[in-house]
Amino acid sequence: MVDSDIDLSGRVCMVTGASSGIGREAARALAGMGAELFLLCRDRSRGEATAKDITDDTGNSNISLLLGDLTSGADIRRIASTFLELNKPLHVLLNNAGLFNTTRVLTPGGQEEMFAVNHLAYFLLTSLLLDRLKASAPARIVNVASGAHVLVKGINFEDLTFEDGFSALKVYSHSKLANILFTRELARRLEGSGVTANAVHPGAIGTGLGAQNGWLGTLINTMMRLFLRSPARGAQTSIYACISPELDGMSGQYLENCKAKRPKPWAEDDAAAERLWEVSEGLIRAQASAS
Ligand SMILES: NC(=O)c1ccc[n+]([C@@H]2O[C@H](COP(=O)([O-])OP(=O)(O)OC[C@H]3O[C@@H](n4cnc5c(N)ncnc54)[C@H](OP(=O)(O)O)[C@@H]3O)[C@@H](O)[C@H]2O)c1
């Protein structure tokens, strides 16, 4: 377990997807170390229950909710401006929210939902908060990716909504490859700013991931919870990436089991990372002008 003697009082941390699984346990650990927390959740009652549970457990009541759906660019913009208007620093942004769909679902903005929530939402939220993170340096951005990136060999630039050849595992893995490439390009752009960006593979963890997919989702999810590691174990590398002094100044890394590791070569493709950045910017711009 990551050293919990670290004192985070005075530090402000934002965690997305905080109402379940790995995000909830990472938020609990950060609260236990005294951080002020902003929990980004889409459901008020689950968010409030999470905040109460964490406060009861840690004694830290310095926890606020930011409510919104990460399939919606408008919600992400509203959440970012709500936070920015508070004029608080931001020392840690943990982009953790994610989903696994067994079928192809499009967002209201026309994006494939796993790409939208697992990648585009990280990209947009980070972009909107970047100046505040820089002004709060030293600060860290942590993107929860996955070892599943090994299952695809590159970004499907020609068909990002997977109109042709949708396969659930492939499309999920593709979005997680996007997390690693985004992190690399972000780290490159942040050089010298005092803000670091690292990606994390949490391991295979029994969480709520995929549970919303009808009977199949319930079955897979029950098996995951029975046989895989607990969310508290799964949160360790995220927590490490958010706070460990060993990572001071270290950026652009892919971390697994609280250690840097080389991802697959296609996750170290800097040309693809730069292209993904430009394409993501274009998609976000198009989404903003359509709404
Ligand atoms: N579990 C694993 O084995 C594993 C392995 C590798 C990587 N990961 C990654 O770990 C991260 C956390 O997943 P988890 O395993 O902890 O799963 P989880 O228990 O299902 O948690 C996912 C979180 O994301 C939130 N979320 C999903 N769609 C959202 C949306 N449209 N708007 C706002 N929030 C949304 C969920 O909100 P609700 O609570 O409202 O549903 C939930 O809080 C994900 O990025 C996942 O890809 C997981």
The ligand as an SDF file (V2000), in Angstrom:
LIG
                    3D

 48 52  0  0  0  0  0  0  0  0999 V2000
  -11.5220   -2.5790  -13.3540 N   0  0  0  0  0  0  0  0  0  0  0  0
  -10.4600   -2.9100  -14.0740 C   0  0  0  0  0  0  0  0  0  0  0  0
  -10.0360   -4.0800  -14.1240 O   0  0  0  0  0  0  0  0  0  0  0  0
   -9.7320   -1.8490  -14.8510 C   0  0  0  0  0  0  0  0  0  0  0  0
   -8.5570   -2.2280  -15.5290 C   0  0  0  0  0  0  0  0  0  0  0  0
   -7.8750   -1.2560  -16.2500 C   0  0  0  0  0  0  0  0  0  0  0  0
   -8.3310    0.0480  -16.2790 C   0  0  0  0  0  0  0  0  0  0  0  0
   -9.4790    0.3750  -15.6270 N   0  0  0  0  0  0  0  0  0  0  0  0
   -9.9260    1.7730  -15.6790 C   0  0  0  0  0  0  0  0  0  0  0  0
  -10.1460    2.2500  -14.3730 O   0  0  0  0  0  0  0  0  0  0  0  0
  -11.0300    3.3710  -14.4110 C   0  0  0  0  0  0  0  0  0  0  0  0
  -12.0610    3.2510  -13.3110 C   0  0  0  0  0  0  0  0  0  0  0  0
  -12.9080    2.1650  -13.6040 O   0  0  0  0  0  0  0  0  0  0  0  0
  -13.4430    1.1370  -12.5090 P   0  0  0  0  0  0  0  0  0  0  0  0
  -12.8730   -0.1870  -12.8760 O   0  0  0  0  0  0  0  0  0  0  0  0
  -13.2650    1.6630  -11.1550 O   0  0  0  0  0  0  0  0  0  0  0  0
  -14.9830    1.0560  -12.9290 O   0  0  0  0  0  0  0  0  0  0  0  0
  -16.3160    1.5940  -12.2210 P   0  0  0  0  0  0  0  0  0  0  0  0
  -16.4220    1.0300  -10.8390 O   0  0  0  0  0  0  0  0  0  0  0  0
  -17.4120    1.3130  -13.1760 O   0  0  0  0  0  0  0  0  0  0  0  0
  -16.0590    3.1610  -12.1180 O   0  0  0  0  0  0  0  0  0  0  0  0
  -16.1470    3.9740  -13.2670 C   0  0  0  0  0  0  0  0  0  0  0  0
  -16.5640    5.3520  -12.8410 C   0  0  0  0  0  0  0  0  0  0  0  0
  -16.7150    6.1590  -14.0400 O   0  0  0  0  0  0  0  0  0  0  0  0
  -17.9610    6.8560  -13.9410 C   0  0  0  0  0  0  0  0  0  0  0  0
  -18.5360    7.1440  -15.2630 N   0  0  0  0  0  0  0  0  0  0  0  0
  -18.7820    6.2850  -16.2790 C   0  0  0  0  0  0  0  0  0  0  0  0
  -19.3980    6.9210  -17.2880 N   0  0  0  0  0  0  0  0  0  0  0  0
  -19.5490    8.2250  -16.8900 C   0  0  0  0  0  0  0  0  0  0  0  0
  -20.1290    9.3850  -17.4730 C   0  0  0  0  0  0  0  0  0  0  0  0
  -20.7030    9.3380  -18.6950 N   0  0  0  0  0  0  0  0  0  0  0  0
  -20.1020   10.5540  -16.7920 N   0  0  0  0  0  0  0  0  0  0  0  0
  -19.5450   10.6030  -15.5460 C   0  0  0  0  0  0  0  0  0  0  0  0
  -18.9940    9.5300  -14.9400 N   0  0  0  0  0  0  0  0  0  0  0  0
  -18.9980    8.3610  -15.6020 C   0  0  0  0  0  0  0  0  0  0  0  0
  -18.8750    5.8970  -13.1730 C   0  0  0  0  0  0  0  0  0  0  0  0
  -19.9730    6.6180  -12.6490 O   0  0  0  0  0  0  0  0  0  0  0  0
  -21.2220    5.8420  -11.9650 P   0  0  0  0  0  0  0  0  0  0  0  0
  -20.7650    5.5160  -10.5700 O   0  0  0  0  0  0  0  0  0  0  0  0
  -22.2820    6.8710  -12.0270 O   0  0  0  0  0  0  0  0  0  0  0  0
  -21.4970    4.6390  -12.7970 O   0  0  0  0  0  0  0  0  0  0  0  0
  -17.9140    5.3640  -12.1200 C   0  0  0  0  0  0  0  0  0  0  0  0
  -17.8330    6.2560  -11.0290 O   0  0  0  0  0  0  0  0  0  0  0  0
  -11.6120    3.3950  -15.8250 C   0  0  0  0  0  0  0  0  0  0  0  0
  -10.9720    4.4080  -16.5760 O   0  0  0  0  0  0  0  0  0  0  0  0
  -11.2520    2.0250  -16.3660 C   0  0  0  0  0  0  0  0  0  0  0  0
  -11.1300    2.0190  -17.7750 O   0  0  0  0  0  0  0  0  0  0  0  0
  -10.1900   -0.5400  -14.9050 C   0  0  0  0  0  0  0  0  0  0  0  0
  1  2  1  0
  2  3  2  0
  2  4  1  0
  4  5  1  0
  4 48  2  0
  5  6  2  0
  6  7  1  0
  7  8  2  0
  8  9  1  0
  8 48  1  0
  9 10  1  0
  9 46  1  0
 10 11  1  0
 11 12  1  0
 11 44  1  0
 12 13  1  0
 13 14  1  0
 14 15  2  0
 14 16  1  0
 14 17  1  0
 17 18  1  0
 18 19  2  0
 18 20  1  0
 18 21  1  0
 21 22  1  0
 22 23  1  0
 23 24  1  0
 23 42  1  0
 24 25  1  0
 25 26  1  0
 25 36  1  0
 26 27  1  0
 26 35  1  0
 27 28  2  0
 28 29  1  0
 29 30  1  0
 29 35  2  0
 30 31  1  0
 30 32  2  0
 32 33  1  0
 33 34  2  0
 34 35  1  0
 36 37  1  0
 36 42  1  0
 37 38  1  0
 38 39  2  0
 38 40  1  0
 38 41  1  0
 42 43  1  0
 44 45  1  0
 44 46  1  0
 46 47  1  0
M  CHG  2   8   1  16  -1
M  END
$$$$
